Amino acid sequence: MKRSEIKQHIIETASQLFYRNGYNLTGINEIISTSGVAKATLYNHFKSKEDICVAYLQHKNNSFIKQIEAFCLSKELGKSRVLALFEFLELFFEDQDFNGCWCIKTVAEIPRDNEIILTEIQTQKRDFIRFIEQLIIDNIEDINVQESFMMAKQVYLLYEAAVSESHLHKDAWPINSSKQLCNKII
């Protein structure tokens, strides 16, 4: 394998393990064993478990953003594109590997003073709010910039609550309820 392929393989392996088992319960030796790479190879690509975690967060987020954007943009112009956020989440929830939000799971496990991982998670969440805001701007008529930003934060909170609560209750009702509330907001 090429160097970039090896690094990607390590990231994908760590991503599966971190998402399924959690950050704290996944050790470096498990990543090495599962990925089939040598310890030296792993450390040639990553200085620490924290660096692997940041790569994991970026990998999950990049995949998520591409998928949700394509899904939303496949819908008819208008409110349906904003509501598609929740339709996408319902499909994500129905996936057998659904284990909640990778960011929230990770932030719950790291020490409060871990600025590197926290900053990455906060950046991803701000970017998601901006994505929602752009969906609103492009699909909701007669809305100004200030209103679109406030609405985006409200829709974001509904989405995040739906992720957490559907995971907690092992049921889609939080997603459906959040979608209904979103429809009222927009």
N, C-alpha and C positions, 0 to 999 in steps of 0.2 A: 504494500500500500504506500501511496505517496504520503508525505508529511501532513499535508492538509487533510487527507482522508483519515489518517490515524487520529488527528486531533478531533475531527468531526465524529468519528466512531466513539471516542472517549466521551465527548459531550452528549451524544445520544444515549450512551449507556448510563452515564451519570444522571441524565434527565429522567430516564425511566425509573431508576432507583430512588432518586430524591423525591420524585412525584408520588411514587407508590409507598415508599417507606418513611419518607421524611429526611430532612437534612441531617439531624443529629443521629438517627439510627442507620445512616449509610456511611460506612467507613471507607477510607482510601483503599484498604485491602480488598473490600468487596467490589469497588469500581475496577480495580486492577484485575481481579479474578474473573468478573463477569465480562469485561471487555477483552480479556485475553492479551493484554499488553503487559510488558515488563514495567516494574516500578520505575526504572530509570527513564523509560519512554514516557510514562505519564508525567514525570517531573521535568522532562525536556519541554513539555507543552504547557504545563501549569506549575506555578511555584507553590501553590497551596490548595487545600480543599476550598477555601474561600474563593479563589480564582476559578475553580471548577464550578462553584455555585453561581458566580456571576455569569459564566458562559451558559450554564443551564437556564438561568432566568432569561437571558437574551435569546437563547434558542427557542424556549417555549413561547416567549412573547412574539418573536418574529413569525413563527408558524401561526400563532393565534391571530395576529393582525392580518396576515395575508388571507387566511381562511374566512374571517368574519367580514373583512372588506369585500371579498369576492361574493360572499353570500348576500350581504346587504345590497350590493350594487346589482345583483341579479334580479332584484325585486323591482316592481313598478315604481316610477318616480312618485314622491309624496310621502305621506305618513307611513306607508307600508315599508319603506326602507329603514325608517327609524325603529319601527316595531319588529323588524327582522332581527334586531339585536337579540330579542328574547326568543325568537324562533330558532336562531342559531344556538342559543344557550340550551334550549330544550333538546336539540339534537346532541349537543355536547354532553348533557346530563344523561341521555339515554345510552351513551357509549359505555361499554362495560368497564372501561378504565377510568371513568370519571371519579376524581378524588378531590373535588373542590378547586379552589384557587391556589395555584402554585405560589403566588406571591404572598398571600396571607398565611399559608402554611409555613413558608420559609421565615417570614418576619416573626412569627410566633415562636420560632425555635432559636433565633439568633440573640446574642446578648444585645442589650439596649445601645451599647456603645459601638456596635459594628456599623460604622458609617458607610462603608463601601457597599455592602449588600443592601442596606436600608436606602441609600441614595439610588441604587439601580432600581429598586422596587418603586420608589416614589416617582422616578422618571417615567417608568412604564405606565404607572397609573395616570400621571399628568398627560402623557401622550394618548392614552385611551380616552380621556376626557376631551382632548382636542379632536380626536377622531369622531367622537359622538357630536361634538359641536359642529364639525364640518358637515356631518350627515344632516343635522338640523338646518344649518344655513342653506344647504343645497336642496332641501326637501320640504321645508315648512315656509309657507308664504307669509309675507308681512311681519318679519321678525327682525329686530335690530341686533347689533353686535352684543350689547349688554344683555339683552333678553336671551339670546342664543347661548351665551356662556352660562347664565344662571340655569337655563333649561338643561343644558348638557350636564351640569353638575347634579341636577335632580335625577335625570335619567341614569347617570352613572351610579348614583346611590341605589336606585332601584335595581340596577343590574347586579351590583356587588352584593346587595342583600339577597337577591334571588340565587346567586351562586352559593353563598354561605348557607342559607336556609334550606335549599334543595339538597345540599350535601348532608346537612344535619338531619333532616327529616327523611332522607332517602325517598323523596317524593317530588313531583313536578309542580305541586300547587303553588309554591312560592314564585316560580317562574311565571306561571299563568296569572297570578295575582299582580305581580310586578308589571307584566305586559298590559293588563287592564288599567292599572294606575298610570302607566306611561301614556296610554292612549288618551286618558283624560288630561294629562299635562300638556301634550302636544296638540 
